[in-house]
Amino acid sequence: MPLREGVHLVKIKRAVISVSDKNGVLELSKELTQQGVEIISTGGTYKLLKENGIPVKEVAEVTGFPEMLDGRVKTLHPMLHGGILARRDIPEHMAAIKDKGIIPVDMVVVNLYPFKETVLKKDVKFEDIVENIDIGGPSMIRAAAKNYRSVAVVTKPDQYPVILDELRSKGEISDGVLEKLMLEAFIATAEYDSMISSYMYAKFGDGFPASFPLPSEKVEDLRYGENPNQKAAFYRIPFFKGTTVARSEQLHGKELSYNNILDLDKALDIAMDFERPTAVVMKHTNPCGLASDDNIFDAFKTAYNVDPLSAFGCVICLNRDCDMKTAEMISQYFVEAVICPDYEPEAAELLAKKKNIRLLRTNSSISPAERQREFKMKKVYGGMLIQTDEDVAIDPKDLKVVTNRAPTEEETAALLFAWKLAKHVTSNAVVFVKGERAIGIGAGQMSRVDSAKIASMKANEPTEGSVMASDAFFPFRDGVDEAAKAGVTAIIQPGGSIRDQEVIDAANEHNMAMVFTGCRVFRH
């Protein structure tokens, strides 16, 4: 049970300051000195304070032991850690450190070696990464955090004003602040260790680890979650270098919502499967339009018109820069957000006239080359599901023709396009495609035949001559019969049902071509 704020106060007489991030440390140290605080420091921090005329004692003076091993050992000593860990409310602790000549430390100001920044450097050597794994810093932070009722632990520059305000107004640090600092300290060391383990696992690991540390850093707090009664925040993975929503730059519009981010992520995921100019229109985490063409305007125009009714309030992803012509068309509709590599200046200016539209640019290409495979995670009540993100690209030569009639070259190209789309539609997924454009999308139904009916119903143009993709096998022939009613000429599906022959016979009856991929792309 946390103590009430103000019940207990910590007077700061002695502070250890050792920081990699030097922002604000001079101002903090000067004011601490003015308040009579003795400062102990190390390495670069000691040098900086000394050069700026701030009274400071080197750690080696306290420990009686010089820094060694190129600075790997400097603070790991009982003369320092005894002063941090001794509980002031236990007389035996205080007698023990007094007997050894150890003076209590009341504040630890430490931020850690820049491990993440080092990893992200271009062409960095592994040896440099290892050398930026901090040892003494986390030890001091954890020691101070463990003894938080006696020691203030400060781990980042934006905490300095809080500390100084406390000292100016009270002359001491109150319980409420000590507790918050302790919590943030343990988060800091946990995040630091998770970044190290995550990086090392990516380099040396295999399979699924016994536990799954996941480093993350907050991008922003969101206005609310899926619904206004829910709170939410957006985080990104520090070492992920691919094209992502989390690393995109927002150029215009109000804050992204939880649901905006989900839709943007799914739209971007789809667009990254295509090389040619491609537009994705996303609504409620399912695409309601997809098309590729020779230019981004024609791709967007076709994609939006797949299901213009559902596209109201959509999210759009373009895998090419948004030009003026495309922006003019987008501006005619109610659109929640647009994401693309970049915008022509005039296009961005035009779209920004719409107050509520969010404009994001990735500042990197949206293409298969930018995709990085990672573990996929889904939270369940009291647990977590984790799976690999396998590439399910299909080569035409790997398709198994199971019907009397093989697909034509034109049908095969459309089937492969449809397959790419089907793997991004929430199951049960059935999609109708002509050439390089969707014409009907059936998603999220408990029965596959119902998805086929919905795909036909949602089509905004005649379905005759289209091809169909299914994310999993047909358990009965009814889905094929429904496709025949819509004029579908060819089907791509995984196969693997105990009734495959019944389904194949149905396709033959309708003179359809059917191919099996041998792999399922079901998304639950």
FIDRENMI-573837 format. One line per 8 residues: number of its first residue (from 0); their letters; for each residue x, y, z of C-alpha. Coordinates in nm, 3 decimals. Example, Ala and Ser with C-alpha at 12.3 -4.5 7.8 and 13.67 -1.06 7.14 Angstrom:
FIDRENMI-573837
0) as) 1.230 -0.450 0.780; 1.367 -0.106 0.714
end
This chain:
FIDRENMI-573837
0) mplregvh) 0.000 0.000 0.000; 0.162 0.331 -0.104; 0.220 0.579 0.175; 0.030 0.904 0.168; 0.217 1.180 -0.008; 0.392 1.399 0.246; 0.407 1.143 0.530; 0.778 1.084 0.476
8) lvkikrav) 1.039 1.316 0.328; 1.395 1.252 0.210; 1.654 1.522 0.267; 1.917 1.530 -0.008; 2.269 1.572 0.130; 2.469 1.354 -0.108; 2.403 1.266 -0.473; 2.568 1.042 -0.731
16) isvsdkng) 2.539 1.184 -1.083; 2.653 0.979 -1.383; 2.467 1.035 -1.709; 2.509 0.954 -2.078; 2.243 1.210 -2.171; 2.391 1.538 -2.047; 2.082 1.751 -2.118; 1.999 1.962 -1.814
24) vlelskel) 2.264 1.806 -1.591; 2.460 2.130 -1.544; 2.152 2.322 -1.433; 2.054 2.041 -1.196; 2.402 2.012 -1.049; 2.441 2.387 -0.998; 2.118 2.410 -0.802; 2.196 2.100 -0.599
32) tqqgveii) 2.532 2.255 -0.509; 2.360 2.579 -0.408; 2.143 2.375 -0.174; 2.450 2.222 -0.011; 2.437 1.883 -0.179; 2.767 1.699 -0.218; 2.802 1.557 -0.570; 2.988 1.240 -0.662
40) stggtykl) 3.042 1.165 -1.029; 3.225 0.953 -1.287; 3.393 0.975 -1.627; 3.250 1.224 -1.874; 2.997 1.363 -1.627; 3.269 1.433 -1.371; 3.476 1.609 -1.636; 3.182 1.821 -1.753
48) lkengipv) 3.092 1.933 -1.402; 3.455 2.005 -1.314; 3.507 2.211 -1.631; 3.202 2.419 -1.545; 3.321 2.501 -1.196; 3.077 2.278 -1.009; 3.224 2.121 -0.694; 3.234 1.747 -0.755
56) kevaevtg) 3.407 1.443 -0.607; 3.520 1.156 -0.829; 3.384 0.811 -0.746; 3.737 0.679 -0.703; 3.780 0.919 -0.408; 3.480 0.756 -0.240; 3.561 0.393 -0.319; 3.936 0.422 -0.280
64) fpemldgr) 3.961 0.218 -0.599; 4.044 0.360 -0.942; 3.837 0.306 -1.255; 3.963 0.007 -1.450; 3.904 -0.212 -1.758; 3.844 0.092 -1.981; 3.574 0.218 -1.747; 3.389 -0.115 -1.724
72) vktlhpml) 3.444 -0.108 -1.345; 3.404 0.217 -1.156; 3.085 0.226 -0.942; 3.059 -0.144 -0.853; 3.191 -0.108 -0.498; 3.043 -0.147 -0.145; 3.159 0.203 -0.046; 2.908 0.333 -0.299
80) hggilarr) 2.637 0.066 -0.302; 2.639 0.038 0.077; 2.551 0.408 0.092; 2.269 0.359 -0.158; 2.119 0.040 -0.014; 2.134 0.110 0.358; 1.784 0.152 0.502; 1.767 0.461 0.718
88) dipehmaa) 1.491 0.311 0.935; 1.701 0.008 1.038; 1.959 0.101 1.304; 2.167 -0.208 1.226; 2.205 -0.092 0.864; 2.316 0.253 0.968; 2.558 0.113 1.227; 2.706 -0.124 0.970
96) ikdkgiip) 2.786 0.143 0.713; 2.914 0.379 0.983; 3.149 0.106 1.102; 3.290 0.076 0.748; 3.315 0.449 0.693; 3.037 0.450 0.434; 2.839 0.772 0.397; 2.472 0.744 0.289
104) vdmvvvnl) 2.377 0.845 -0.065; 2.039 1.022 -0.085; 2.001 1.064 -0.459; 2.113 0.868 -0.765; 2.095 1.052 -1.099; 2.179 0.799 -1.370; 2.079 0.738 -1.730; 2.223 0.451 -1.922
112) ypfketvl) 2.469 0.391 -2.203; 2.299 0.454 -2.538; 2.246 0.089 -2.635; 1.949 0.155 -2.864; 2.115 0.451 -3.036; 2.427 0.242 -3.095; 2.231 -0.047 -3.247; 2.055 0.193 -3.484
120) kkdvkfed) 2.378 0.344 -3.615; 2.463 0.260 -3.972; 2.733 -0.006 -4.014; 2.785 -0.036 -3.638; 3.020 -0.310 -3.521; 2.892 -0.576 -3.283; 3.181 -0.501 -3.046; 3.060 -0.140 -3.015
128) ivenidig) 2.710 -0.262 -2.936; 2.843 -0.487 -2.659; 3.048 -0.204 -2.511; 2.730 0.003 -2.486; 2.567 -0.246 -2.252; 2.565 -0.060 -1.921; 2.646 -0.259 -1.606; 2.711 -0.015 -1.323
136) gpsmiraa) 2.427 0.218 -1.421; 2.144 -0.038 -1.393; 2.297 -0.166 -1.070; 2.286 0.179 -0.912; 1.937 0.249 -1.044; 1.800 -0.080 -0.914; 1.971 -0.034 -0.577; 1.828 0.315 -0.536
144) aknyrsva) 1.484 0.205 -0.656; 1.483 -0.084 -0.408; 1.561 0.165 -0.131; 1.323 0.430 -0.269; 1.195 0.542 0.073; 1.545 0.661 0.154; 1.691 0.742 -0.187; 1.556 0.946 -0.478
152) vvtkpdqy) 1.634 0.773 -0.809; 1.636 0.998 -1.117; 1.665 0.831 -1.458; 1.581 1.095 -1.720; 1.624 1.470 -1.770; 1.251 1.548 -1.776; 1.241 1.447 -1.407; 1.489 1.720 -1.309
160) pvildelr) 1.229 2.000 -1.284; 1.016 1.786 -1.049; 1.315 1.724 -0.824; 1.412 2.090 -0.817; 1.054 2.202 -0.751; 1.039 1.964 -0.454; 1.368 2.090 -0.314; 1.274 2.454 -0.364
168) skgeisdg) 0.930 2.422 -0.205; 0.999 2.163 0.068; 1.374 2.127 0.091; 1.311 1.752 0.066; 1.159 1.489 -0.165; 0.813 1.365 -0.069; 0.675 1.011 -0.074; 0.454 1.059 -0.376
176) vleklmle) 0.749 1.172 -0.587; 0.980 0.902 -0.449; 0.726 0.632 -0.539; 0.680 0.764 -0.892; 1.057 0.789 -0.944; 1.099 0.431 -0.820; 0.836 0.302 -1.062; 0.991 0.485 -1.357
184) afiataey) 1.334 0.355 -1.258; 1.225 -0.010 -1.271; 1.052 0.054 -1.603; 1.376 0.209 -1.735; 1.592 -0.089 -1.637; 1.331 -0.341 -1.757; 1.307 -0.166 -2.093; 1.686 -0.150 -2.120
192) dsmissym) 1.727 -0.521 -2.048; 1.443 -0.609 -2.285; 1.613 -0.415 -2.565; 1.938 -0.603 -2.505; 1.772 -0.945 -2.487; 1.554 -0.869 -2.790; 1.855 -0.764 -2.997; 2.064 -1.063 -2.888
200) yakfgdgf) 1.778 -1.303 -2.951; 1.732 -1.168 -3.302; 2.103 -1.222 -3.363; 2.158 -1.556 -3.190; 1.821 -1.702 -3.092; 1.604 -1.965 -3.254; 1.243 -2.072 -3.205; 1.037 -1.931 -2.920
208) pasfplps) 1.220 -1.820 -2.602; 1.109 -1.941 -2.258; 0.980 -1.591 -2.187; 0.918 -1.309 -2.429; 1.060 -0.969 -2.330; 0.922 -0.708 -2.567; 1.092 -0.367 -2.576; 0.869 -0.076 -2.666
216) ekvedlry) 0.866 0.300 -2.646; 0.564 0.523 -2.628; 0.477 0.720 -2.940; 0.182 0.899 -2.787; -0.122 0.874 -2.563; -0.441 0.834 -2.764; -0.766 1.016 -2.704; -0.931 0.684 -2.623
224) genpnqka) -0.929 0.319 -2.725; -1.173 0.128 -2.944; -1.452 0.309 -2.758; -1.458 0.642 -2.570; -1.477 0.469 -2.232; -1.141 0.297 -2.291; -0.796 0.451 -2.246; -0.516 0.375 -2.492
232) afyripff) -0.160 0.458 -2.595; 0.052 0.384 -2.903; 0.396 0.222 -2.875; 0.665 0.130 -3.125; 0.938 -0.136 -3.129; 1.278 0.041 -3.098; 1.483 -0.170 -3.341; 1.223 -0.224 -3.612
240) kgttvars) 1.360 -0.059 -3.926; 1.091 -0.141 -4.182; 0.818 0.090 -4.310; 0.557 0.117 -4.034; 0.278 0.341 -3.910; 0.468 0.373 -3.582; 0.757 0.546 -3.761; 0.548 0.752 -4.000
248) eqlhgkel) 0.530 1.129 -3.980; 0.191 1.293 -3.936; 0.172 1.607 -4.148; -0.184 1.719 -4.079; -0.501 1.647 -3.888; -0.610 1.575 -3.533; -0.457 1.296 -3.328; -0.477 0.944 -3.463
256) synnildl) -0.733 0.726 -3.292; -0.684 0.366 -3.182; -0.903 0.246 -3.470; -0.724 0.474 -3.722; -0.394 0.309 -3.632; -0.535 -0.042 -3.672; -0.675 0.044 -4.015; -0.358 0.223 -4.125
264) dkaldiam) -0.148 -0.072 -4.018; -0.363 -0.322 -4.209; -0.377 -0.102 -4.520; 0.000 -0.058 -4.516; 0.044 -0.432 -4.467; -0.159 -0.502 -4.781; 0.007 -0.234 -4.994; 0.351 -0.375 -4.914
272) dferptav) 0.264 -0.693 -5.103; 0.248 -0.512 -5.438; 0.517 -0.375 -5.669; 0.298 -0.186 -5.916; 0.117 0.138 -5.821; -0.147 0.016 -5.576; -0.419 0.173 -5.364; -0.589 0.015 -5.063
280) vmkhtnpc) -0.916 0.138 -4.917; -0.960 0.008 -4.562; -1.262 0.005 -4.333; -1.283 -0.159 -3.992; -0.962 -0.363 -4.045; -1.087 -0.516 -4.371; -1.015 -0.387 -4.721; -1.321 -0.264 -4.907
288) glasddni) -1.114 -0.176 -5.214; -0.787 -0.276 -5.375; -0.643 -0.210 -5.720; -0.312 -0.191 -5.903; -0.260 0.008 -6.222; -0.003 0.193 -6.429; -0.031 0.503 -6.210; -0.150 0.579 -5.858
296) fdafktay) -0.448 0.791 -5.966; -0.606 0.514 -6.170; -0.526 0.262 -5.897; -0.700 0.478 -5.635; -0.998 0.559 -5.855; -1.058 0.190 -5.920; -0.999 0.085 -5.559; -1.238 0.342 -5.416
304) nvdplsaf) -1.514 0.241 -5.655; -1.498 -0.127 -5.556; -1.734 -0.049 -5.268; -1.792 0.326 -5.241; -2.071 0.281 -4.986; -1.840 0.105 -4.739; -1.557 0.346 -4.820; -1.732 0.631 -4.636
312) gcviclnr) -1.497 0.727 -4.350; -1.220 0.499 -4.478; -0.844 0.488 -4.441; -0.637 0.495 -4.762; -0.289 0.364 -4.835; -0.105 0.450 -5.156; 0.225 0.279 -5.234; 0.333 0.576 -5.445
320) dcdmktae) 0.354 0.947 -5.361; 0.020 1.123 -5.362; 0.006 1.355 -5.662; -0.228 1.648 -5.718; -0.471 1.456 -5.936; -0.512 1.182 -5.675; -0.543 1.438 -5.395; -0.822 1.615 -5.585
328) misqyfve) -1.018 1.291 -5.599; -0.952 1.202 -5.233; -1.068 1.548 -5.129; -1.415 1.475 -5.272; -1.476 1.206 -5.011; -1.499 1.171 -4.635; -1.168 1.004 -4.552; -1.029 0.950 -4.203
336) avicpdye) -0.662 0.914 -4.295; -0.416 0.875 -4.582; -0.074 0.714 -4.564; 0.179 0.707 -4.848; 0.554 0.754 -4.898; 0.516 1.130 -4.953; 0.292 1.402 -5.102; 0.349 1.652 -5.377
344) peaaella) 0.353 1.991 -5.200; 0.036 2.108 -5.379; -0.138 1.778 -5.298; -0.059 1.807 -4.928; -0.174 2.170 -4.928; -0.504 2.076 -5.092; -0.578 1.785 -4.858; -0.482 1.990 -4.553
352) kkknirll) -0.780 2.216 -4.626; -0.993 1.932 -4.493; -0.975 1.988 -4.119; -1.028 1.636 -3.993; -0.829 1.425 -4.241; -0.504 1.280 -4.106; -0.211 1.285 -4.348; 0.082 1.055 -4.282
360) rtnssisp) 0.395 0.992 -4.482; 0.627 0.700 -4.428; 0.938 0.876 -4.566; 1.032 0.537 -4.710; 0.903 0.321 -4.990; 0.598 0.098 -4.950; 0.700 -0.221 -5.128; 0.779 -0.587 -5.064
368) aerqrefk) 1.145 -0.494 -5.022; 1.061 -0.288 -4.713; 0.877 -0.568 -4.535; 1.043 -0.716 -4.228; 0.908 -1.037 -4.082; 0.846 -1.036 -3.709; 0.658 -1.231 -3.446; 0.285 -1.169 -3.449
376) mkkvyggm) 0.121 -1.133 -3.110; -0.233 -1.139 -2.988; -0.333 -1.072 -2.630; -0.575 -1.316 -2.472; -0.721 -1.298 -2.125; -0.432 -1.359 -1.885; -0.192 -1.462 -2.162; -0.039 -1.400 -2.500
384) liqtdedv) -0.038 -1.586 -2.830; 0.278 -1.550 -3.038; 0.336 -1.683 -3.388; 0.578 -1.635 -3.675; 0.488 -1.416 -3.970; 0.546 -1.649 -4.261; 0.567 -1.537 -4.622; 0.295 -1.706 -4.825
392) aidpkdlk) 0.390 -1.578 -5.169; 0.286 -1.830 -5.435; 0.477 -1.900 -5.755; 0.254 -1.986 -6.055; 0.450 -2.306 -6.114; 0.361 -2.424 -5.763; -0.015 -2.407 -5.824; -0.179 -2.749 -5.846
400) vvtnrapt) -0.446 -2.766 -6.114; -0.718 -3.003 -5.986; -0.993 -2.950 -6.244; -1.038 -3.066 -6.601; -0.969 -2.714 -6.721; -0.649 -2.531 -6.628; -0.670 -2.154 -6.578; -0.566 -1.934 -6.865
408) eeetaall) -0.262 -1.710 -6.832; -0.492 -1.414 -6.770; -0.690 -1.606 -6.508; -0.371 -1.718 -6.336; -0.249 -1.360 -6.300; -0.586 -1.257 -6.154; -0.589 -1.557 -5.920; -0.248 -1.463 -5.778
416) fawklakh) -0.367 -1.106 -5.726; -0.679 -1.238 -5.553; -0.467 -1.466 -5.332; -0.263 -1.169 -5.209; -0.585 -0.993 -5.118; -0.751 -1.294 -4.952; -0.467 -1.338 -4.705; -0.539 -0.990 -4.564
424) vtsnavvf) -0.916 -1.027 -4.525; -1.052 -1.148 -4.192; -1.183 -1.502 -4.225; -1.383 -1.654 -4.361; -1.247 -1.464 -4.662; -1.380 -1.490 -5.016; -1.278 -1.230 -5.274; -1.372 -1.170 -5.638
432) vkgeraig) -1.112 -1.015 -5.867; -1.084 -0.904 -6.227; -0.734 -0.838 -6.355; -0.562 -0.629 -6.087; -0.866 -0.503 -5.902; -1.103 -0.636 -5.641; -1.469 -0.631 -5.737; -1.627 -0.803 -5.437
440) igagqmsr) -1.502 -0.884 -5.085; -1.675 -1.115 -4.839; -1.527 -1.112 -4.487; -1.579 -1.221 -4.130; -1.862 -1.470 -4.176; -1.912 -1.787 -3.976; -1.999 -1.972 -4.299; -1.779 -1.964 -4.609
448) vdsakias) -2.077 -1.979 -4.844; -2.213 -1.663 -4.679; -1.882 -1.488 -4.751; -1.921 -1.592 -5.116; -2.274 -1.450 -5.121; -2.156 -1.123 -4.963; -1.868 -1.090 -5.211; -2.121 -1.121 -5.492
456) mkanepte) -2.368 -0.885 -5.325; -2.104 -0.617 -5.254; -1.972 -0.612 -5.610; -2.017 -0.271 -5.772; -1.984 -0.409 -6.125; -2.087 -0.732 -6.304; -1.907 -1.032 -6.159; -1.916 -1.239 -6.477
464) gsvmasda) -1.566 -1.335 -6.583; -1.413 -1.275 -6.239; -1.194 -1.514 -6.042; -1.234 -1.607 -5.677; -0.990 -1.668 -5.391; -1.068 -1.835 -5.059; -0.835 -1.809 -4.761; -0.912 -2.168 -4.651
472) ffpfrdgv) -1.061 -2.476 -4.812; -1.427 -2.511 -4.908; -1.588 -2.757 -4.666; -1.880 -2.809 -4.905; -1.952 -2.745 -5.270; -2.204 -2.470 -5.191; -1.939 -2.199 -5.207; -1.841 -2.310 -5.557
480) deaakagv) -2.204 -2.320 -5.665; -2.248 -1.966 -5.535; -1.940 -1.856 -5.731; -2.086 -2.012 -6.046; -2.403 -1.807 -6.000; -2.183 -1.496 -5.995; -2.010 -1.596 -6.319; -1.673 -1.681 -6.161
488) taiiqpgg) -1.449 -1.867 -6.407; -1.158 -1.976 -6.186; -1.091 -2.037 -5.817; -0.777 -2.043 -5.603; -0.791 -2.209 -5.263; -0.565 -2.409 -5.028; -0.736 -2.746 -5.066; -0.716 -3.007 -4.792
496) sirdqevi) -1.083 -3.073 -4.714; -1.215 -3.429 -4.680; -1.469 -3.315 -4.941; -1.214 -3.178 -5.188; -1.338 -3.415 -5.457; -1.694 -3.296 -5.413; -1.573 -2.937 -5.453; -1.360 -3.025 -5.757
504) daanehnm) -1.656 -3.205 -5.917; -1.868 -2.894 -5.867; -1.605 -2.679 -6.037; -1.591 -2.922 -6.329; -1.969 -2.915 -6.361; -1.951 -2.538 -6.400; -1.648 -2.556 -6.634; -1.440 -2.363 -6.382
512) amvftgcr) -1.067 -2.389 -6.342; -0.953 -2.456 -5.986; -0.604 -2.453 -5.840; -0.479 -2.554 -5.494; -0.203 -2.359 -5.322; -0.137 -2.617 -5.052; -0.119 -2.348 -4.783; -0.383 -2.167 -4.584
520) vfrh) -0.387 -1.789 -4.524; -0.662 -1.784 -4.264; -0.675 -1.477 -4.036; -0.887 -1.536 -3.727
end
